[in-house]
Amino acid sequence: MAQCPRCKEEMPLLSKVCPVCGYVVNDGDDSPTAEELVNKLEALLLRSKNMPKPSFAASLRNMLFVLFLVLAVYFIVLALISEAGLFWLLGIVCGVVSLYLLVRKLTKGSTGAGAFEKLKNEYEYNERIARRSFGKNVEVSRLIKDITAEISAVEAEHVAARRRSRSMWLIFAVVVIVVAAGGIFSTDVASRDEAPATEQTASAGEDGDAETAPWKAKVAAFAASSDNSEYGDNAARLAVLDEIIKCNAFDAAEEFFFTYCQGKMGDLECAQQIVRSYLAADRKADAAAFAGRVTLRYGSDTAKLKKMVE
């Protein structure tokens, strides 16, 4: 314990002012005093308490460029699957935003990453100096112990907050993966089902050998019915033709006409139905070719049919 140079009374270690005579001691030593070290430790404790704790929102803001990069990759994958120009545009935009955020992050530098660890290292350094220089003093030891306990409690809060943030990131990652996988799967299914109806029906219709052609059962039923005769009900023939043409199976419609309609009563109406369908589909050349091959029951009807395509 130091003594006052004036009154020789013992002076407290954490003060340079004698409590008896008020003399201010100035020993000219540049090494930090116990009071300065304790004040330094308390200042570091206060900084640690004011330091923001780790959170999911803060880390998300800090890693926003990664999120936009993931979105860019996601939209590009969708664009490759669906060949939609909108997805290409969104992918490019997200990529540019990700690059901008990354450049800004690198320019500004790290904001708070590892800041608490740096502060803790600084605290431990000053704590060791205080214990080495003044650790035998009961008052100093008690103050250091109290401050260390408080900063350890703050550290525990930061660790708990960091764990909660990691849990939120795990949940967020799972949700993103599920949503992305669902989006890619649904887009893939939609792109496959989006094949033009004309293309699908042509493969099942114009190719008369398609097993799944919906009109095949109608043709088979008509062939076995009493309407399949020279004077049979022409409405039945027209109904079958209508089913075939709905599937854009024009080759099958012509085959049905030449097999079950030509030369029968009402064959003009059947032929006209096929010609009108060709014309409606902007296939005038096919309509003319069909009319040129047709020989109806009555020659005058054949002439009427050919006039439709002139």
C-alpha positions as CSV (number, residue, x, y, z in Angstrom):
1,M,0.0,0.0,0.0
2,A,1.4,3.4,-1.0
3,Q,1.9,6.2,1.5
4,C,1.1,9.8,1.2
5,P,4.4,11.8,0.9
6,R,3.0,14.6,3.0
7,C,1.2,13.0,6.0
8,K,2.6,9.4,5.6
9,E,-0.9,7.9,5.8
10,E,-1.8,5.0,3.7
11,M,-3.4,5.8,0.4
12,P,-6.0,3.7,-1.5
13,L,-4.6,2.0,-4.5
14,L,-7.3,3.2,-6.9
15,S,-6.7,6.9,-6.1
16,K,-3.9,9.5,-6.3
17,V,-5.5,11.8,-3.8
18,C,-4.7,11.3,-0.1
19,P,-8.0,10.9,1.8
20,V,-6.4,12.5,5.0
21,C,-4.6,15.6,3.8
22,G,-5.8,15.8,0.2
23,Y,-2.3,15.7,-1.3
24,V,-2.3,14.8,-5.0
25,V,0.5,12.3,-5.8
26,N,2.3,12.6,-9.1
27,D,5.0,10.0,-9.4
28,G,5.8,10.7,-13.1
29,D,5.4,7.0,-14.0
30,D,3.8,6.5,-17.4
31,S,2.5,2.9,-16.7
32,P,-1.2,2.7,-16.2
33,T,-2.5,2.9,-12.7
34,A,-5.0,0.6,-11.1
35,E,-7.7,3.2,-11.5
36,E,-7.0,3.6,-15.2
37,L,-7.0,-0.1,-15.8
38,V,-10.2,-0.7,-13.9
39,N,-11.8,2.2,-15.8
40,K,-10.6,0.7,-19.1
41,L,-12.1,-2.6,-18.2
42,E,-15.4,-1.0,-17.3
43,A,-15.4,1.0,-20.6
44,L,-14.9,-2.3,-22.5
45,L,-17.8,-3.9,-20.5
46,L,-20.0,-1.0,-21.5
47,R,-19.1,-1.3,-25.1
48,S,-19.9,-5.0,-25.0
49,K,-23.3,-4.4,-23.6
50,N,-24.1,-1.8,-26.3
51,M,-22.9,-4.0,-29.1
52,P,-25.8,-5.5,-31.1
53,K,-26.3,-9.2,-30.7
54,P,-26.2,-11.5,-33.7
55,S,-29.6,-11.9,-35.4
56,F,-31.1,-13.6,-38.4
57,A,-32.2,-10.3,-39.9
58,A,-28.8,-8.7,-39.5
59,S,-27.0,-11.7,-41.0
60,L,-29.5,-11.7,-43.9
61,R,-28.8,-8.1,-44.7
62,N,-25.1,-8.8,-44.5
63,M,-25.5,-11.8,-46.9
64,L,-28.1,-10.3,-49.2
65,F,-25.8,-10.6,-52.2
66,V,-25.9,-14.4,-51.7
67,L,-29.7,-14.4,-51.7
68,F,-29.8,-12.6,-55.0
69,L,-27.2,-14.9,-56.4
70,V,-29.3,-17.9,-55.5
71,L,-32.3,-16.2,-57.1
72,A,-30.4,-15.5,-60.3
73,V,-29.4,-19.2,-60.5
74,Y,-33.0,-20.3,-59.8
75,F,-34.5,-18.1,-62.5
76,I,-31.9,-19.2,-65.0
77,V,-32.7,-22.8,-64.3
78,L,-36.4,-22.0,-64.8
79,A,-35.5,-20.2,-68.1
80,L,-33.6,-23.3,-69.4
81,I,-36.5,-25.5,-68.6
82,S,-39.4,-23.3,-69.8
83,E,-37.5,-21.2,-72.4
84,A,-39.5,-18.2,-71.1
85,G,-37.9,-14.9,-71.7
86,L,-39.2,-13.4,-68.4
87,F,-37.1,-15.9,-66.4
88,W,-34.0,-14.9,-68.4
89,L,-34.7,-11.3,-67.6
90,L,-35.3,-11.9,-63.9
91,G,-32.1,-14.0,-63.7
92,I,-30.0,-11.3,-65.3
93,V,-31.5,-8.6,-63.0
94,C,-30.9,-10.7,-59.8
95,G,-27.3,-11.4,-61.0
96,V,-26.6,-7.7,-61.5
97,V,-28.1,-6.8,-58.1
98,S,-26.0,-9.5,-56.4
99,L,-22.8,-8.2,-58.1
100,Y,-23.7,-4.6,-57.0
101,L,-24.3,-5.7,-53.3
102,L,-21.1,-7.7,-53.3
103,V,-19.0,-4.8,-54.6
104,R,-20.6,-2.4,-52.0
105,K,-20.0,-4.9,-49.2
106,L,-16.3,-5.3,-50.2
107,T,-15.9,-1.5,-50.5
108,K,-17.5,-0.7,-47.1
109,G,-15.7,-3.6,-45.4
110,S,-17.0,-5.8,-42.7
111,T,-19.6,-4.3,-40.5
112,G,-19.4,-5.9,-37.0
113,A,-18.2,-9.3,-38.1
114,G,-16.1,-10.6,-35.2
115,A,-16.3,-7.3,-33.4
116,F,-17.3,-8.9,-30.1
117,E,-14.4,-11.3,-30.3
118,K,-12.0,-8.4,-30.9
119,L,-13.4,-6.6,-27.9
120,K,-13.1,-9.7,-25.8
121,N,-9.5,-10.1,-26.7
122,E,-8.8,-6.5,-25.8
123,Y,-10.6,-7.0,-22.5
124,E,-8.5,-10.1,-21.7
125,Y,-5.3,-8.2,-22.5
126,N,-6.1,-5.4,-20.1
127,E,-7.4,-7.8,-17.5
128,R,-4.0,-9.7,-17.5
129,I,-2.2,-6.4,-17.0
130,A,-4.4,-5.4,-14.1
131,R,-4.1,-8.8,-12.4
132,R,-0.3,-8.9,-12.9
133,S,0.2,-5.4,-11.6
134,F,-2.4,-5.1,-8.9
135,G,-3.9,-8.6,-8.5
136,K,-2.8,-8.8,-4.8
137,N,-5.0,-5.8,-3.9
138,V,-8.3,-7.1,-2.6
139,E,-10.3,-4.2,-4.0
140,V,-8.8,-4.4,-7.4
141,S,-9.3,-8.2,-7.5
142,R,-13.0,-7.9,-6.5
143,L,-13.6,-5.3,-9.2
144,I,-11.9,-7.3,-11.9
145,K,-13.9,-10.4,-10.8
146,D,-17.2,-8.5,-11.0
147,I,-16.4,-7.0,-14.4
148,T,-15.3,-10.3,-15.8
149,A,-18.4,-12.0,-14.6
150,E,-20.6,-9.3,-16.3
151,I,-18.7,-9.5,-19.6
152,S,-18.9,-13.4,-19.5
153,A,-22.7,-13.0,-19.1
154,V,-22.8,-10.7,-22.2
155,E,-20.7,-13.2,-24.1
156,A,-23.2,-16.0,-23.2
157,E,-26.0,-13.8,-24.6
158,H,-24.1,-13.4,-27.8
159,V,-23.5,-17.1,-28.1
160,A,-27.2,-17.9,-27.5
161,A,-28.2,-15.3,-30.1
162,R,-25.8,-16.7,-32.6
163,R,-27.3,-20.2,-32.1
164,R,-30.8,-18.8,-32.6
165,S,-29.7,-17.1,-35.8
166,R,-28.2,-20.3,-37.1
167,S,-31.4,-22.2,-36.4
168,M,-33.3,-19.6,-38.3
169,W,-30.9,-19.9,-41.2
170,L,-31.4,-23.6,-41.3
171,I,-35.2,-23.2,-41.4
172,F,-34.8,-20.5,-44.0
173,A,-32.6,-22.8,-46.1
174,V,-35.0,-25.7,-45.9
175,V,-37.9,-23.5,-47.0
176,V,-36.0,-22.0,-49.9
177,I,-34.9,-25.5,-51.1
178,V,-38.5,-26.8,-50.9
179,V,-40.0,-23.8,-52.7
180,A,-37.3,-23.8,-55.3
181,A,-37.6,-27.5,-55.9
182,G,-41.4,-27.1,-56.2
183,G,-41.1,-24.2,-58.6
184,I,-38.6,-26.1,-60.8
185,F,-40.8,-29.3,-60.8
186,S,-44.0,-27.4,-61.6
187,T,-42.3,-25.5,-64.3
188,D,-40.9,-28.6,-65.8
189,V,-44.3,-30.4,-65.7
190,A,-46.0,-27.3,-67.2
191,S,-43.4,-27.1,-70.0
192,R,-44.0,-30.7,-70.9
193,D,-47.7,-30.4,-70.8
194,E,-47.6,-27.2,-72.8
195,A,-46.9,-28.9,-76.0
196,P,-49.4,-27.4,-78.5
197,A,-52.7,-29.3,-78.6
198,T,-52.4,-29.5,-82.3
199,E,-49.1,-31.2,-82.0
200,Q,-50.4,-33.8,-79.5
201,T,-53.6,-34.4,-81.4
202,A,-51.7,-34.6,-84.7
203,S,-49.6,-37.4,-83.2
204,A,-52.7,-39.1,-82.0
205,G,-54.9,-38.1,-84.9
206,E,-53.3,-37.4,-88.2
207,D,-51.2,-40.5,-87.5
208,G,-54.1,-42.9,-87.8
209,D,-52.1,-45.7,-86.1
210,A,-52.1,-43.9,-82.7
211,E,-53.6,-46.3,-80.1
212,T,-54.9,-43.4,-77.9
213,A,-56.9,-41.6,-80.6
214,P,-60.2,-40.7,-78.9
215,W,-62.2,-41.0,-82.1
216,K,-61.2,-44.6,-82.8
217,A,-64.0,-46.0,-80.6
218,K,-66.5,-43.8,-82.5
219,V,-65.3,-45.1,-85.9
220,A,-65.4,-48.7,-84.6
221,A,-68.9,-48.2,-83.2
222,F,-70.2,-46.7,-86.5
223,A,-68.6,-49.4,-88.6
224,A,-70.6,-52.0,-86.6
225,S,-73.9,-50.1,-86.6
226,S,-76.8,-50.2,-88.9
227,D,-76.0,-46.6,-90.0
228,N,-73.1,-48.0,-92.0
229,S,-75.1,-48.6,-95.2
230,E,-75.8,-46.8,-98.4
231,Y,-79.0,-45.2,-96.9
232,G,-77.9,-45.1,-93.3
233,D,-78.4,-42.0,-91.1
234,N,-76.0,-39.4,-92.4
235,A,-76.1,-37.5,-89.1
236,A,-74.2,-40.4,-87.5
237,R,-71.5,-40.1,-90.2
238,L,-71.3,-36.3,-89.6
239,A,-71.0,-36.9,-85.8
240,V,-68.0,-39.2,-86.2
241,L,-66.4,-36.8,-88.6
242,D,-66.8,-34.0,-86.1
243,E,-65.1,-36.0,-83.4
244,I,-62.2,-36.8,-85.8
245,I,-61.8,-33.2,-87.0
246,K,-61.9,-31.9,-83.4
247,C,-58.6,-33.8,-82.9
248,N,-57.2,-32.2,-86.1
249,A,-56.9,-35.7,-87.5
250,F,-57.5,-34.7,-91.1
251,D,-55.9,-37.7,-92.6
252,A,-58.2,-39.9,-90.5
253,A,-61.2,-37.8,-91.5
254,E,-60.4,-38.3,-95.2
255,E,-59.9,-42.0,-94.6
256,F,-63.3,-42.2,-92.9
257,F,-64.9,-40.3,-95.7
258,F,-63.6,-42.5,-98.5
259,T,-64.4,-45.7,-96.5
260,Y,-67.8,-44.9,-95.0
261,C,-69.2,-41.7,-96.8
262,Q,-68.3,-41.4,-100.4
263,G,-71.1,-42.7,-102.7
264,K,-73.6,-42.9,-99.8
265,M,-76.6,-40.7,-99.4
266,G,-75.5,-37.3,-97.9
267,D,-71.9,-37.7,-99.0
268,L,-71.8,-34.0,-100.1
269,E,-72.4,-32.8,-96.5
270,C,-69.6,-35.0,-95.2
271,A,-67.2,-33.8,-97.8
272,Q,-68.2,-30.2,-97.2
273,Q,-67.5,-30.6,-93.5
274,I,-64.0,-31.7,-94.2
275,V,-63.4,-28.9,-96.8
276,R,-64.7,-26.2,-94.3
277,S,-62.4,-27.6,-91.6
278,Y,-59.4,-27.4,-93.9
279,L,-60.3,-23.8,-94.8
280,A,-60.9,-22.8,-91.2
281,A,-57.4,-24.1,-90.4
282,D,-56.0,-22.0,-93.3
283,R,-55.1,-25.1,-95.3
284,K,-56.6,-24.3,-98.6
285,A,-54.2,-26.4,-100.6
286,D,-55.1,-29.5,-98.6
287,A,-58.8,-28.7,-99.1
288,A,-58.3,-28.4,-102.9
289,A,-56.4,-31.6,-103.0
290,F,-59.1,-33.4,-101.1
291,A,-61.8,-32.0,-103.3
292,G,-59.9,-33.1,-106.4
293,R,-59.9,-36.8,-105.2
294,V,-63.6,-36.9,-104.3
295,T,-66.2,-38.4,-106.5
296,L,-69.6,-37.9,-104.9
297,R,-72.8,-39.8,-105.5
298,Y,-74.0,-37.1,-107.8
299,G,-71.8,-35.3,-110.3
300,S,-73.5,-32.0,-109.6
301,D,-72.5,-32.4,-105.9
302,T,-68.9,-33.0,-106.9
303,A,-68.9,-29.7,-108.9
304,K,-70.4,-27.9,-105.9
305,L,-67.6,-29.2,-103.7
306,K,-64.9,-28.1,-106.0
307,K,-66.3,-24.6,-106.2
308,M,-65.8,-24.3,-102.5
309,V,-62.0,-24.3,-103.0
310,E,-61.8,-22.2,-106.1
